[in-house]
Amino acid sequence: MGDRDNTISIKQIKKEGNAIKKTVVLIVVLLIVFPILALAQENERALSGNVHGVFGQKQMDKNDWDPTDDHIEFGLLVDFQPKGWPLSIAFEGLKSEDDQRVKRRDQSVKLTHETTELAFGVKKYFDTNSGFYPFVGGGLALIDVDIKVTVNNISASENDSGFGGWLGGGVIYVIKNFSIGAYLRYSVADVSFSGSVVEAGGFHALGMAGVHF
């Protein structure tokens, strides 16, 4: 009973720690977003930016995650540039998932692997006067990972999250207030599962569509 109680306590502490990380990130985002929105209300021309939905692929470290290393990914990208600022403030939320069935000791085992990335940073857009806007960016990221193993309809799951960073670049093409584009991104953060430290980030290849204002 003592070992079991200790295991439960460790899992509870880990879960509470992950919740604290997410709460801190949310508070920081709100503290930054609210002043920007207030500035935009004062002067409708004081703010420019982009809101894009994205869809594509996240490729994770095969050595850490095989066979669930090739994820489908979707999310939302938002950036704001107050008038006179050289850089845009960027927020990104991305969700990815992969599930595979494998044979283990003559049993069919379903492996499900999900990641959630909440990122904050800056981006720099370059106006080419042709409708194309190349951009680069980078910043901090909180990456949350869930893994689940299902055998004979019985499931066991584990979760961890870690702070890290991201770098990316791409291009958007603006037609009036609408924009489409492509985005390549790389993220890193360490998480721990079953006593092993593994990489939660990866390489992201995403298509973009949204609005430019």
C-alpha positions in Angstrom: 0.0 0.0 0.0 2.9 2.4 0.8 4.4 2.1 -2.6 1.0 2.6 -4.3 0.3 5.6 -2.2 3.6 7.1 -3.1 3.0 6.5 -6.8 -0.4 8.2 -6.6 1.1 11.1 -4.7 3.8 11.5 -7.4 1.2 11.5 -10.2 -1.0 14.0 -8.3 2.0 16.3 -7.8 3.0 16.0 -11.5 -0.6 16.7 -12.6 -0.8 19.8 -10.3 2.6 21.0 -11.6 1.3 20.8 -15.2 -1.8 22.7 -14.3 0.3 25.4 -12.7 2.4 25.7 -15.9 -0.7 26.1 -18.1 -2.2 28.7 -15.7 1.0 30.8 -15.7 1.1 30.8 -19.5 -2.6 31.8 -19.7 -2.0 34.7 -17.2 1.0 36.0 -19.1 -0.9 35.8 -22.4 -3.9 37.7 -21.0 -1.6 40.4 -19.4 -0.2 41.0 -22.9 -3.3 40.7 -25.0 -5.6 43.0 -23.0 -3.4 46.2 -23.3 -3.0 45.5 -27.0 -6.8 45.2 -27.5 -7.3 48.4 -25.5 -4.9 50.2 -27.8 -6.7 48.9 -30.9 -10.0 50.2 -29.5 -8.6 53.7 -29.0 -7.4 53.9 -32.6 -8.6 51.4 -35.3 -5.4 52.1 -37.3 -3.1 51.6 -34.3 -3.0 47.8 -34.8 -2.3 45.5 -37.7 -2.0 41.7 -37.6 -3.1 38.3 -38.8 -5.3 35.5 -37.6 -4.7 32.1 -39.3 -6.0 28.6 -39.0 -3.4 26.0 -39.8 -3.4 22.4 -40.8 -0.5 20.1 -41.6 2.0 17.7 -40.1 4.2 17.5 -37.0 7.2 15.1 -37.3 8.6 14.0 -33.9 11.8 12.3 -33.0 11.5 8.7 -34.3 13.9 7.4 -31.7 11.6 8.7 -28.9 8.2 8.1 -30.3 8.2 5.4 -33.0 5.6 4.3 -34.2 3.5 7.4 -33.2 6.0 10.0 -34.5 4.1 11.2 -37.6 1.3 13.5 -36.4 -1.6 15.3 -38.1 -1.7 18.8 -36.7 -4.1 21.8 -36.6 -4.2 25.1 -34.7 -4.6 28.8 -34.6 -2.0 31.5 -35.1 -2.6 35.1 -34.0 -0.2 38.1 -34.2 -0.5 41.8 -33.5 1.7 44.7 -34.5 1.0 48.0 -32.7 1.7 51.0 -34.9 5.3 52.0 -34.9 6.6 48.7 -33.6 9.2 46.8 -35.7 8.0 43.4 -34.5 4.6 41.6 -34.1 3.6 39.9 -30.9 2.7 36.3 -31.7 0.6 33.6 -30.0 0.2 30.1 -31.3 -1.9 27.2 -30.2 -1.3 23.8 -31.9 -2.8 20.3 -31.4 -1.4 17.1 -32.9 -2.2 13.5 -32.8 -1.2 10.1 -34.0 -2.5 6.6 -33.2 -1.2 3.2 -34.3 -2.0 -0.4 -33.7 0.9 -2.8 -33.0 1.2 -6.4 -32.1 2.6 -7.2 -28.6 2.8 -10.8 -27.4 0.0 -11.8 -29.9 -2.2 -9.0 -28.7 -3.4 -5.9 -30.6 -2.3 -2.8 -28.8 -3.5 0.7 -29.7 -1.0 3.5 -29.0 -2.4 7.1 -29.0 -0.1 10.1 -28.7 -1.3 13.7 -28.5 0.6 17.0 -28.1 -0.6 20.5 -27.3 1.6 23.5 -27.8 1.0 27.0 -26.4 3.6 29.4 -27.8 4.4 33.1 -27.3 7.0 35.1 -29.1 7.6 37.7 -31.8 7.5 37.7 -35.6 9.0 39.9 -38.3 7.1 40.4 -41.5 8.8 41.8 -44.7 6.7 43.8 -47.1 7.7 43.0 -50.7 5.1 45.4 -52.2 3.8 42.4 -54.2 1.2 41.0 -51.8 3.8 38.4 -50.5 4.9 38.8 -46.9 7.8 36.5 -45.8 8.2 36.2 -42.1 10.4 34.8 -39.4 9.7 34.3 -35.7 10.6 32.6 -32.4 9.8 32.5 -28.7 8.8 30.3 -25.8 6.6 27.3 -25.8 4.8 25.1 -23.3 4.3 21.6 -24.8 1.9 19.2 -23.2 2.0 15.5 -24.1 -0.6 12.7 -23.5 0.1 9.1 -24.3 -2.5 6.3 -24.0 -2.1 2.5 -24.4 -5.2 0.4 -24.9 -5.3 -3.4 -24.7 -8.6 -5.4 -24.8 -10.5 -2.2 -24.2 -8.5 -1.5 -21.1 -6.5 1.8 -21.2 -3.7 3.3 -19.3 -2.5 6.9 -19.8 0.3 9.2 -18.8 0.8 13.0 -19.1 3.7 15.5 -18.8 4.5 19.0 -20.0 7.6 21.0 -20.4 8.8 24.6 -21.2 10.9 25.1 -24.3 11.2 27.2 -27.4 10.3 27.5 -31.1 11.6 29.0 -34.3 9.8 29.3 -37.6 9.5 31.0 -40.9 7.2 31.2 -43.9 5.3 33.4 -46.3 1.7 34.7 -46.6 0.0 36.1 -49.7 -2.6 38.8 -49.0 -5.6 39.4 -51.2 -7.5 42.4 -49.7 -8.2 41.2 -46.1 -7.7 37.5 -46.8 -4.4 35.6 -46.7 -3.0 32.2 -47.4 0.4 30.8 -46.9 2.9 28.2 -45.7 4.7 27.9 -42.4 7.7 25.8 -41.4 8.4 25.6 -37.7 10.6 23.7 -35.2 9.9 23.4 -31.4 11.7 21.8 -28.5 10.8 20.9 -24.9 11.8 18.0 -22.6 9.2 15.8 -21.0 9.5 12.7 -18.8 7.8 9.3 -19.3 8.6 6.1 -17.3 11.8 7.7 -16.1 13.1 8.7 -19.5 13.5 12.2 -20.8 12.2 12.6 -24.3 11.7 15.4 -26.9 8.1 16.8 -27.0 8.6 19.2 -29.9 9.4 18.5 -33.5 9.3 19.8 -37.1 6.0 21.3 -38.2 4.9 21.8 -41.9 1.7 23.8 -42.1 -0.6 25.4 -44.6 -2.3 28.7 -43.5 -5.5 30.5 -44.3 -7.1 33.4 -42.5 -7.5 37.2 -42.4 -5.0 40.1 -42.5 -6.0 43.4 -40.8 
